[in-house]
Amino acid sequence: TEVDYPKEKTIVDLFLEQVSKTPEAIAVVFEGEELSYKELDNRSNQLGHYLQDQGVEPDDLVGICLDRSLEMLIGILGILKSGGAYVPIDPEYPKDRIDYMLDDAGIRLVLSIETSVDVIANREDLS
């Protein structure tokens, strides 16, 4: 299906419009877990503020090294809300490939969880 979206609005703007229209509606379901638009908004806001506290500024690149999950969606929205841009990093990539991606893009901050942290650990230039 083709839908025309306003070109002056960002994904975050469109998401926030939906939050205001249907805050209690289910926004996402993954492996039996679900989040309403309001819950997704609140969790991504918390992350966005945290990222700003960590020094993320508009147009900064932030890596996201997560398997598909609710946390990945929260991470993407949180990065966008912080003003940053996300760079997806597949935790299954070889470490050399991930190192190259991080260095090449100048990424200094990566969102991950314990199961993917080994692929980015021991990098002095990451905060």
Secondary structure, DSSP 8 states (H G I E B T S, - for coil): ------TT--HHHHHHHHHHH-TTSEEEEETTEEEEHHHHHHHHHHHHHHHHHTT--TT-EEEEE--SSHHHHHHHHHHHHHT-EEEE--TTS-HHHHHHHHHHHT---EEE-HHHHTTTTT-TT--
